[in-house]
Amino acid sequence: MNIIWLTQGGFLFESGNNRLLVDPYMGDSLEPRGMKRMVQFPLELRDLNPDVFLTTHDHLDHLDPDAVTAVAAAYPDCVFAGSERSYRHFGELGIPEARRKLLQRDQTQHLGGFDILPVFARHSDPSAIGAVISVGGKRLYLSGDTEFDPAIIANPQLHGLYLILICINGKLGNMTMEQALEVVKALRPAKAYPMHYGLFAVNTADPQPFIDGCRANGVASLAMTPGQVNQL
């Protein structure tokens, strides 16, 4: 599987001919609220070609109305998946029921060539989820937006992972870098990459202390470059 970071909490996962798009913030819907993006979305719409558009929760930097409507129009076979509030918001944006999938925590769905297990996240959207994504015999955990909670560490589905993609910004309902490192130390994946930084000046963090902390504990880590392919 190839992983492309799209800034913030957004990713494009590629496995064979299958593509899973998660939380892409493509527009500027938050600029009127004082959150001007520091870097542009790293890919063109024509480069995405997703089978599934997955949203972890219903906040504008994750469920971006501009991204939803653009992808829906450009890729008529793309399925839009999310938990309760996201599922409902997709409908409000004109996505027909036949193209929507409701995700329930702890219930695996096979979508677009990927096994997706929604898991607990503690966030201001009470239906927010993280996701365990499985393909080719390897599993990764995408935290989405979440505060630290002991339930994350206690979840048996989050042990034996190959890769963790975890928020580190410590603001607006997300765990701090130190808390993210505690999660990594408890779950002991082979690799852990930081995310949810570098897009908004008011909501960012330095990833290097997290990377250094992972490496000091025997977990491979790096700072992803937006738009660049990383192999799982």
C-alpha positions, -999 to +999 in steps of 0.1 A: +000+000+000+011+035-008+003+064+015+001+100+004-003+127+031-026+155+019-019+179+048-038+181+081-056+148+087-060+140+050-046+109+032-048+090-001-042+053+003-034+032-028-034-006-030-032-020-065-060-003-085-079+007-053-079+041-038-092+053-004-094+091+002-096+102+038-104+137+052-091+158+023-093+196+030-091+209-005-107+244-003-106+275+019-138+272+039-121+280+072-104+312+060-133+334+070-128+320+105-092+332+106-077+299+096-058+306+063-040+277+049-002+279+048+002+254+020-019+244-009-036+211-014-008+190-029-027+171-056-050+180-084-086+167-085-077+146-115-050+128-096-073+115-068-095+089-086-109+075-053-132+045-049-141+056-014-142+090+003-140+084+041-146+111+066-136+106+103-158+134+116-180+163+107-156+193+109-147+215+080-111+206+079-120+169+076-155+170+059-147+198+034-179+206+014-158+218-015-139+185-016-171+164-013-190+182-041-159+183-064-151+146-059-187+135-062-190+153-095-157+141-109-160+105-098-196+093-100-188+058-088-171+070-056-187+059-023-189+084+006-185+067+040-187+082+075-203+079+109-236+094+118-230+132+115-208+128+085-233+105+068-260+130+074-239+159+061-231+140+029-268+138+023-272+176+029-245+181+003-265+162-023-249+128-021-277+103-028-283+075-003-271+049-028-236+065-027-234+067+011-222+042+037-229+046+074-200+035+095-205+021+130-177+018+156-163-017+160-180-030+128-157-037+099-168-029+064-150-039+032-150-008+009-131-003-023-106-031-016-099-020+020-111-035+053-121-005+074-127-008+111-141+024+127-128+028+163-134+051+192-122+087+191-128+113+218-137+146+201-163+173+200-182+155+173-196+127+194-198+104+163-161+109+155-141+078+147-105+067+141-100+039+116-080+007+114-073+001+077-062-034+066-049-045+032-023-070+021-019-085+056-009-052+073-029-030+095-026+007+102-044+030+126-054+065+115-064+084+147-085+111+131-090+140+155-090+127+191-080+137+226-061+113+247-082+086+263-072+054+280-098+036+259-075+041+229-046+022+245-069-004+259-085-013+225-072-047+215-078-039+179-050-013+181-023-037+192-001-055+167-003-026+142+023-019+115+018+018+113+001+046+133-008+079+118-016+101+148-025+138+155+000+157+176-011+194+175-026+195+210-053+220+202-090+220+192-097+186+206-066+168+197-040+151+219-006+167+225+026+155+210+035+140+245+002+122+247+006+109+211+040+095+221+025+078+251+000+061+228+028+049+205+048+036+234+018+017+247+007+002+213+043-005+200+037-003+162+066-009+138+062+027+126+044+059+137+041+091+116+028+124+130+000+143+113-025+172+118+001+200+117+015+224+092-017+237+076-029+265+099-006+288+118-030+288+148-032+250+149+002+234+143+031+218+161+067+209+156+068+171+147+105+166+154+102+159+192+075+132+184+097+117+157+128+117+180+107+102+208+094+074+186+129+065+174+143+065+210+117+039+218+125+017+188+096+028+166+105+041+131+092+076+124+095+104+099+079+137+088+058+131+057+060+155+028+025+165+015+019+149-019+048+125-017+043+087-019+052+067+012+052+029+011+036+010+039 
